[in-house]
Amino acid sequence: MRKKIIITVVLGILVLAISSIALSDIEKKKKNELYKQVELFSDALAIIQTDYVNEVAPKDLIYGALKGMLSSLDPYSQFMDPDTYNELKVDTEGKFGGLGIEITIKDGLLTVVTPIEDTPAWKAGLKTNDRIVKVNNELTRDMTLTDAVKKLRGKPGEAVNLSILRESEKKILEFKIVRDIIKIKDIKEPRILEDGIGYIRLVEFRENTSKGLDTVLDNLKKENMNALILDLRSNPGGLLDVAASVAEKFIDKGKLIVSTKGRKTSQNLEFISRGNSSIVDIPMVVLINEGSASGSEIVAACLQDYKRAIIVGIKSFGKGSVQTIVPLGDGSALRLTTSKYFTPLGKEIHGKGVLPDIMVEEGKIEVKAQEEQAVEKPQDIFQELEKKEKKVPDEKSQDYKTDNQLMQAVDILKAIKIYKGLKE
């Protein structure tokens, strides 16, 4: 028996030794292959420096190589020179000069993720999935995200001409949009719609979104909110930790919100709710559309997996990867995709999006104006005028009734409240 144990232990040690040797050989082969390719790159660089028709600064060559290398990985990875990196820092502060659109490379084409509400792009009529084929008459074929951002941004007051392919209309549309200072207000239109149904629109997840949402929720509670619609339509995302802190307001403590998985163990993260719940006991609907991306998909998927909210609208954009900013020594930086998002039930968001529980297409409902009644007696005209003055409609309270998806959400919550009342 003792001999068997010794033999088993020895065999185990041998297996581990063989495995470690095999892994070591694989790593050596990988390193040797890398060194060969680096040597190839070095040779090409030397030839360009000596033989190219014009003299090119070494820095320009390296920057060009880095741009090409990062853009070959995926649409979201990019090399940022110092100017571009500084622009990114300005972007995170929530104020910059431009058109007000989130863009990406999709199917090899420069594509609008979503126009940001109340910006020049939004007012001009740009839509999610519009393909930008020209910027100021320059074709965007093979244009990187970095270059596109530089061309779209500029001094406020200057116009940018865009040629847009809108596949749904199968034609090229021309837009002339004047740049403006883009100030992003992340929380909009919080109010009670009707029957105690609260409404909050989150435009983006920025540094102070979570605190602002706490204030808004407290105010709605004071107005006797008994159900909630969280509108994440055309929300392109933002900061990952902020999106997680928004989701945890609606679920119990200790629950997984989202996980990220990458090649390194340090990139495998789990965001767990910390018990900062504001609202966990009232019916809830989350609205999404094809412009809902990244952080908004995390919130929607989390609440869907726990059956905490009913997701209404159309399939979201499907941007579920994490980009890490790695500063470099000369002031430039790498924006590198290092991991992907996974929902609490382990579903991948990237490239797939979030499917609503109830599919509702976007559209406008025509609200007919009430017909005016004929005045039977001339003396009654003053009474009729007084009635009209008293019944001046509040535009803010009426505008949501033309929104097809929003009205469907209202009806769903009304039905849930009736059902709960019957059960009780």
BELCORQUI-V446452 format. One record per run of one state. SS is the DSSP state (a for helix, b for strand, c for the rest). FROM is the first residue (numbers start at 0). LEN is the number of residues. If there is no record, write none. Layout:
SS | FROM | LEN
SS | FROM | LEN
This chain:
c | 0 | 1
a | 1 | 50
c | 51 | 6
a | 57 | 14
c | 71 | 6
b | 77 | 3
c | 80 | 1
a | 81 | 11
c | 92 | 2
b | 94 | 4
c | 98 | 2
b | 100 | 6
c | 106 | 2
b | 108 | 7
c | 115 | 4
a | 119 | 5
c | 124 | 6
b | 130 | 5
c | 135 | 2
b | 137 | 2
c | 139 | 5
a | 144 | 8
c | 152 | 6
b | 158 | 8
c | 166 | 4
b | 170 | 8
c | 178 | 1
b | 179 | 4
c | 183 | 3
b | 186 | 8
c | 194 | 2
b | 196 | 6
c | 202 | 2
b | 204 | 1
c | 205 | 3
a | 208 | 14
c | 222 | 4
b | 226 | 5
c | 231 | 6
b | 237 | 1
c | 238 | 1
a | 239 | 11
c | 250 | 5
b | 255 | 7
c | 262 | 2
a | 264 | 3
c | 267 | 1
b | 268 | 4
c | 272 | 10
b | 282 | 6
c | 288 | 6
a | 294 | 11
c | 305 | 4
b | 309 | 4
c | 313 | 7
b | 320 | 7
c | 327 | 5
b | 332 | 10
c | 342 | 5
b | 347 | 1
c | 348 | 9
b | 357 | 2
c | 359 | 4
b | 363 | 1
c | 364 | 13
a | 377 | 13
c | 390 | 4
a | 394 | 8
b | 402 | 1
a | 403 | 20
c | 423 | 1
